[in-house]
Amino acid sequence: MHEPHRFRPDGRTGGPGRPRPPSRRSLLRSAAAGVLASAGIVTGAPGAVAATSRVTGSKVRDLSGPALTGRFAAPWTDLGIPVRCPDGSMLFVCGDTFDGGGVGGPDWRSPVGLRSSNAAPGSLVVDGAVGGSRAVGLVPEGHAGGTTAIPSDVFTVGPTMYMHLMRGVIHETHHTDFWRSDDNGETWQYLCQWPGGLHGGQFQQKTYAVADDGYLYVLSTAFDRDVTSGLLLHRVRQDAPGDPAAYEPWGYAGGAWAWGNPPTTVTSPRRWGEICFRAMGGGYALTWLNMSPLDIRAQIFTTPASDLFTTAEQTMIVPTVPGRETGNAVASPYGGFIVPGSGVDDLHIVVSQWYDAQNYRVMQYRVNGLDGPVH
């Protein structure tokens, strides 16, 4: 869950984050930049090429909420990173999840898995959960001292699923860890972890593109919306993602970009929200929550090491205020994870929302008009 402000355990107000533990919970300020901003945001960041304005979007459906996922004791949840399982179902891996009357209610779990038995992008409906009638926490996490386990990515390679988690008090990442499942996400086994300070904190939030050349390409950044961070690129063989030593950085040194150089930011530093990197349609797509100005953007490019400094940034979701949501305008949006099976010409993304205790959900949006990669 990524609310705009919270009180930290030390009493200071912090950046976007999670609520305090349920025993001390309090619904706090949720005046997100999305509520304060208006539609019509200008795209692009320093060094980036602005995209055309013909991109359109529309809401397909809510994927979570009391009437939809309350029967799994998960009426209040967010993120919902979609991953196609080896059995053909779609699993939505969610973040901070509560039962009861609203955000901060009882039975805090993170992450949880909600399932759609039909994985077609146009037919997604949550009809199951890992754990059955009560969506269980996928990994041990007691939330002691306000810690939590936030998923940044989930993906499938052959018969195996992988999940990357960010651990600690929200936006004070102590470490990240990596897990695998060989039974369609029903159970998970620990593989490895990375310290939160690795690469200046820019290896906390990771997202993986499964390529057809035997590699996974990994984009990463800091997990703190108040911090300006670069975006780093690594690659790792698909048979070795659980080996931290196997990750090879992409960087600029000696006048050239090359694998094995110290990692260098591959695009303009900025304040990042969620990121999602996918191989798609013979190329690659990166989607992310952009913090200033607030919107959800995409870049479409040909290779994992394409020049993102000059690739057009295309705005998919713009912010608005509650009661004025229409088309691709969403009150307090975040997330923006690509739905497997969709494509550049008909892109489906999972968008989260939170602006009060009962408006905290996972939604599906459809985006049209994106420009494809420039060859």
Secondary structure, 3 states (H helix, E strand, C coil): CCECCEECCCCCEECCECCCCHHHCCCCCCCCHHHHCCCCCCCCCCCCEECCCCCEEEEEEECCCHHHHHHHCCCECCCCEEEECCCCCEEEEECCEECCCCCCCCCCECCEEEEECCCCHHHCCCCEECCCCCCCCCCCCCCHHHEEEEEEEEEEECCEEEEEEEEEECCEEEEEEEEEECCCCCCCEEEEEEECCHHHHCCCEEEEEECCCCEEEEEEECCCCCCEECCEEEEEECCCCCCHHHCEEEEEECCEEEECCCCCCCCCCEEEEEEEEEEECCEEEEEEEEECCEEEEEEEECCCCCCCCCCEEEEEEEEECCCCCCCCEEECEEEEEECCCCECCEEEEEEEEEEECCEEEEEEEEEECCCCCCC
